[in-house]
Structures are given as structure tokens and as C-alpha cells.
């Protein structure tokens, strides 16, 4: 697998119909679509994106290209508490893909994810492992798996397992620390 295939990655999560999922930094919506299909019509996906024009295109594509009606598109900022506009402890599955390297307040993003996740939630983190000739982040913005694990564990998550991704990405699943 050269590049990530969101549906193949989503298949590695413990998703059942009816769950509530969040695609945080949804972008063009590849993970949004895979999540919406996985949670089925009885579930809901919150697609959160900070770029309004990208979000508007995603809204249109979800209906026109995919016929999906179980997605709520939210203009929001992951770096701020309540910036996603998602209720506290309401999410079963959160996805953060190719986003963390772009934000200034990484800890703020993880704090917001922790706020919206149920105690039993899974958090899928997918990130670039290299810059792949300029397609990914510049080398100094790459978040290595070790740095990601430190950021997540320092924010109250525990590393659960790795997932298979494309050649230029890595994937990790985290859960909340519950005692």
C-alpha cells in the first residue's frame, strides 16, 4: 500500500453500527466517508474542519458523491477547548489524520480530543512518517511515532496498538487512561 487507504485503516478499529465518531481536521473527507459507512445510518460522524471553503466542499461531496446523510459538518478549531462544538464525552471513535503536524497547540488539540471522548473511546492517530518529496510536511514538522506517543501519554491517553497504513504514514490507536 503506497499511500493510506482510509477505509482499510478504519476497518482496523472496533467500530459497530450506531457509534458516534469524529473526524478531526476532516479536510477532503476521506476518513469521514469511511467512518460514515462504518457507523452506518444509525450512527453519526462529526466532520470538524477549520477551513470554511474546504468544509463547504465536503458537505456537498458527502451528499452528491456519496449519498451520506449521517455526517454533521462543523466549522471548528481543534486547538481550543470546546472548539469542536461536540458535547463532552460523546464520541466513541476519534480520528486525527495528517493534522497534528499543522497545528501550533498540539497539547490543546489532545485536550479537546480527551474532552469529547467517552471513557471507552478509541483515538486513531495517523501521521506522515516522511515528507515524501514534498507531498507531506517539511522534515522539521514531522511528528515521529515516539514524539506522538509522548504527546498522547502526557495528555492522559495510553497507547493501545499500531495500525497498518501506507508506506509514508504510521498509525497508532490510543485509549483514555481510566482508573
Backbone torsions as a table, in degrees:
resi	resn	phi	psi	omega
1	UNK	NA	114.4	-177.2
2	UNK	-72.4	-58.4	178.1
3	UNK	-114.9	164.7	-176.6
4	UNK	-61.6	142.0	172.8
5	UNK	-114.6	99.1	-174.7
6	UNK	-50.2	-40.4	-178.8
7	UNK	-64.6	-37.6	177.5
8	UNK	-66.7	-36.0	179.9
9	UNK	-72.7	-44.2	178.6
10	UNK	-60.3	-34.8	178.6
11	UNK	-61.5	-17.2	-179.4
12	UNK	-86.4	-3.0	178.8
13	UNK	-94.2	163.4	177.8
14	UNK	-91.2	72.5	-178.0
15	UNK	-101.7	135.3	174.0
16	UNK	-126.0	153.6	178.4
17	UNK	-54.3	142.9	177.9
18	UNK	95.3	-7.9	179.9
19	UNK	-70.2	162.3	171.9
20	UNK	-107.2	127.4	-177.7
21	UNK	-126.1	158.3	177.1
22	UNK	-132.9	129.0	172.2
23	UNK	-103.3	105.9	-171.0
24	UNK	-98.5	111.8	-169.7
25	UNK	84.2	52.3	-168.8
26	UNK	-61.6	-30.7	179.3
27	UNK	56.2	-129.0	-177.5
28	UNK	-76.8	-7.6	170.4
29	UNK	91.7	15.8	-179.5
30	UNK	-60.8	-41.9	176.6
31	UNK	-74.0	-33.8	177.6
32	UNK	-57.7	-47.8	-179.6
33	UNK	-62.3	-46.9	-179.6
34	UNK	-62.5	-41.2	178.0
35	UNK	-65.3	-43.9	-178.2
36	UNK	-61.3	-38.4	177.3
37	UNK	-70.1	-37.4	-177.8
38	UNK	-70.6	-39.7	-179.8
39	UNK	-82.6	-11.1	177.5
40	UNK	61.2	-176.4	-174.2
41	UNK	-62.8	-24.7	-179.9
42	UNK	-79.6	-11.3	178.7
43	UNK	-103.7	179.8	178.4
44	UNK	-141.9	146.2	175.8
45	UNK	-121.6	132.4	173.7
46	UNK	-101.1	115.7	178.1
47	UNK	-99.3	108.4	-176.6
48	UNK	-104.2	128.2	-178.0
49	UNK	-145.4	140.4	-178.3
50	UNK	-88.7	-21.9	-179.2
51	UNK	-90.7	112.1	-174.9
52	UNK	-59.1	-43.3	-178.0
53	UNK	-66.2	-36.0	176.6
54	UNK	-66.2	-41.6	179.5
55	UNK	-64.5	-40.7	178.7
56	UNK	-64.0	-41.9	177.7
57	UNK	-64.8	-40.2	178.7
58	UNK	-62.0	-45.0	178.3
59	UNK	-54.6	-47.1	-178.8
60	UNK	-65.0	-45.6	-178.9
61	UNK	-64.1	-37.5	-179.5
62	UNK	-59.7	-38.8	179.4
63	UNK	-83.8	-53.6	-172.7
64	UNK	-69.6	-41.7	-175.8
65	UNK	-93.0	-31.8	-172.1
66	UNK	-116.3	-13.4	-179.9
67	UNK	62.0	31.9	-177.5
68	UNK	-95.3	130.8	-178.4
69	UNK	-118.5	4.9	-177.2
70	UNK	-105.8	28.5	179.1
71	UNK	-120.6	132.3	173.0
72	UNK	-109.6	115.5	179.8
73	UNK	-86.3	130.3	-175.7
74	UNK	-127.2	125.3	170.4
75	UNK	-80.2	116.7	-176.2
76	UNK	-157.5	164.7	-177.9
77	UNK	-117.6	112.9	-175.8
78	UNK	-65.1	-20.8	-173.6
79	UNK	-80.4	-5.5	-176.3
80	UNK	-119.3	143.6	176.2
81	UNK	-58.3	130.4	-176.4
82	UNK	66.4	11.6	179.8
83	UNK	-66.9	-20.5	177.8
84	UNK	-83.9	-16.5	-177.5
85	UNK	64.6	19.6	178.1
86	UNK	-97.3	142.1	-178.2
87	UNK	-62.9	150.5	176.1
88	UNK	-56.3	140.4	173.7
89	UNK	44.7	48.4	-177.9
90	UNK	-115.8	-6.9	-171.6
91	UNK	-104.4	133.4	176.5
92	UNK	-88.8	-36.3	-177.3
93	UNK	-135.5	125.5	174.9
94	UNK	-118.8	138.6	178.9
95	UNK	-122.0	129.2	175.1
96	UNK	-127.9	100.7	-174.7
97	UNK	-123.0	128.3	176.4
98	UNK	51.5	38.6	-176.0
99	UNK	-124.3	-41.4	-171.3
100	UNK	-60.7	-33.7	-180.0
101	UNK	-66.0	-17.8	-176.0
102	UNK	-91.2	-13.2	-173.2
103	UNK	-98.3	155.2	177.5
104	UNK	-83.0	-43.1	-174.9
105	UNK	-102.7	80.7	-178.5
106	UNK	-63.7	-39.8	179.3
107	UNK	-64.6	-38.5	177.1
108	UNK	-61.2	-40.1	177.8
109	UNK	-62.4	-46.4	-179.1
110	UNK	-67.6	-32.8	175.7
111	UNK	-64.3	-41.0	179.2
112	UNK	-67.7	-39.9	177.1
113	UNK	-61.8	-45.1	179.4
114	UNK	-59.7	-38.8	-179.1
115	UNK	-63.5	-41.8	-174.4
116	UNK	-84.2	-16.4	-175.3
117	UNK	-83.0	138.7	169.3
118	UNK	-65.5	158.1	178.0
119	UNK	-57.8	-24.2	-178.6
120	UNK	-97.5	5.9	-173.5
121	UNK	-66.5	154.4	169.0
122	UNK	-108.6	139.9	177.1
123	UNK	-117.6	116.9	176.9
124	UNK	-92.7	124.1	177.4
125	UNK	-116.6	120.1	177.2
126	UNK	-124.3	131.9	-177.2
127	UNK	-145.8	159.0	177.1
128	UNK	-64.7	138.4	175.0
129	UNK	-97.4	-14.1	176.3
130	UNK	-156.5	176.1	-178.6
131	UNK	-90.1	-7.3	173.5
132	UNK	42.4	59.9	175.2
133	UNK	62.9	31.0	176.9
134	UNK	95.3	-5.8	177.9
135	UNK	-73.5	-34.5	179.0
136	UNK	-94.9	-163.3	179.8
137	UNK	-68.8	159.3	173.1
138	UNK	-63.2	149.8	-173.4
139	UNK	-49.6	-38.1	-177.3
140	UNK	-72.7	-10.7	177.8
141	UNK	-100.0	-3.0	180.0
142	UNK	-67.0	133.0	176.0
143	UNK	-100.6	112.2	-178.7
144	UNK	-71.8	160.2	177.6
145	UNK	-56.3	-38.6	179.3
146	UNK	-65.3	-41.8	178.0
147	UNK	-65.6	-42.4	177.9
148	UNK	-59.4	-45.8	-178.8
149	UNK	-63.1	-39.4	176.7
150	UNK	-62.7	-47.8	-179.0
151	UNK	-58.9	-46.4	-178.8
152	UNK	-66.7	-48.6	-177.1
153	UNK	-66.8	-34.0	177.6
154	UNK	-69.3	-18.6	-179.5
155	UNK	-99.3	8.5	175.2
156	UNK	98.2	19.6	176.8
157	UNK	-111.1	159.4	171.2
158	UNK	-118.3	142.7	176.7
159	UNK	-69.4	131.0	-178.5
160	UNK	-105.3	-54.6	179.0
161	UNK	-168.7	167.4	173.8
162	UNK	-94.5	157.4	174.7
163	UNK	-124.2	156.1	179.5
164	UNK	-80.3	130.4	178.3
165	UNK	-130.7	-170.5	176.5
166	UNK	-73.5	176.2	-175.0
167	UNK	-63.6	-24.9	-174.1
168	UNK	-107.9	14.1	179.4
169	UNK	-135.4	168.1	168.7
170	UNK	-135.8	157.5	-179.6
171	UNK	-134.3	140.8	179.3
172	UNK	-136.5	148.3	173.4
173	UNK	-116.1	135.0	178.2
174	UNK	-121.5	156.4	172.9
175	UNK	-128.9	162.4	178.1
176	UNK	-75.0	146.0	173.2
177	UNK	-74.9	119.7	176.9
178	UNK	-127.6	133.1	-178.9
179	UNK	-116.0	NA	NA
